[in-house]
Amino acid sequence: MAILDAAVSLLAESPDASVAAVGRAAGVTRQTVYAHFPSRQALLSAVLDRVTEESLAAMDAAEEGADSAIDALRRMIDASWRTGERYPLLADISTAAVDPEVDSERHLPVIERLIQLIERGQAAGEFAPEPPASWLASATVALGHAAAEEAVAGRFSRAEALAALHISLHRLLTAPSAPL
């Protein structure tokens, strides 16, 4: 759909772009955009859905052929990160303009993939058996968001943030369980 394609491109560069600007970029009127997306919120949600689908496809492709759960996770994180690099400003939209419940639902397929991968790694002895995979998957997503936020804020370069993410995830997933 041309409107959604235009919205993804435009909002990736300018998260505050108006519905009228999206319409102009798509070659349609603002009213036409509203005919397809009843609100700016609905348009933003569709944009985030599209980018999430792209990231999931990249993660799935990256996992194929991995030799281990650790390798699969590294490849999945890198694939997701590359998608995020194409749309760095969309993080602003997901945290500020989208219903948190909807955003949480959007992350479910990512969480589910991570849980399966972490459970596989736990069963193979690559990852620590505790805490549970569901907790580790949620922590993985949270660390990914934290790394992206550090890069967007300019406290880390994108490469430094990705390296810190890899180190943090390795320590989180492979460290033996020991309470603080």
HUJOUR-V43162 format. One line per field, one symbol per residue. ss: DSSP state (@ for helix, = for strand, . for the rest). phi: phi as a letter, one per 20 degrees, with the letter a starting at -180 (. if undefined). psi: psi as a letter, one per 40 degrees, with the letter a starting at -180 (. if undefined). Layout:
BEGIN
ss = ???
phi = ???
psi = ???
END
This chain:
BEGIN
ss = .@@@@@@@@@@@@.....@@@@@@@@...@@@@@@@...@@@@@@@@@@@@@@@@@@@@@@@@.....@@@@@@@@@@@@@@@@@@...@@@@@@@...@@@@@@@@@@@@@@@@@@@@@@@@.........@@@@@@@@@@@@@@@@@@@@.....@@@@@@@@@@@@@@@@@......
phi = .fffgffgffffebfegeffffggfemcegffgffecfbfgfffffffffffffffffffffffnffbfffffgffffffffffffcfefffffedddggffffffegffgfffggfffffffenfdgfcffgffffffffffffffffffffnfcffffffffffffffffedfffbff
psi = hddddddddddddgeeiidddddddefiidddddddheiddddddddddddddddddddddddheididdddddddddddddddddfdeeddddddeihdddddddeddddddddddddddddeediieiiiddddddddddddddddddddeediiddddddddddddddddeiihhi.
END
